[in-house]
């Protein structure tokens, strides 16, 4: 008698299963926001200033990437997210799919970059502008995570205004105990073609429930989508 035993699941198999389960939670939030037929390119922007060092090394940022990838699996036809790091400069990393998610932070970030830079938002915004200006494809949904205020507010403001003419929406997330008065003001920034930035504050991103995280991430995106359809089509 042949004993057909199931092959034991590897850590990678379990991780993929975790991401697929997160995808279902993200789908629920997407449907609740009326975005179930919406397509978008998802870009995750990560702060690599010195104060973020612990979050990269203790697995918090790896988990964040997994959660955002799960969201992108619902929105993005290529089933990938683009990753950008920013500090004193900005760096475009390889796009990531569910097949490359395992140990991504260890392999692509900690092995290549030092998490000790300053905090300059404009470096990442400039990279995004050059990448997506005159974009005629699906809109770009940028999730921008930082734990500190920037030293280049004038340059950042100018780029946010310029990017309001493009099919790019920014969801800024301030994490940790810092206050973010500048990012809060971006919600009401004048002289923009379209309101292209939202802000949310999360003290501990590792402890927020998945359903709440996805709901908060999508809070302002639907309104931007509706206005963008009128402005860009």
Protein Blocks (a to p, Z undefined) as FASTA:
>chain_A
ZZdddddddfklmmmmmmmmmmmmmmmmmmmnopmmpccdddddddfbfklmmmmmnomm
mmmmmmmmmmmmmmmmnlpacdddddfbccddddddfklmgoklmmmmmmmpccfbccdf
klmmmmmmmmmgoiabdcdddddddfbdcfblmlmmmmmmmmmmpccddddddehjbdcf
klmmmmmoghifbdcbdcdddfblmlpcfklmmmmmmmmmmmmmmmmmmmmZZ
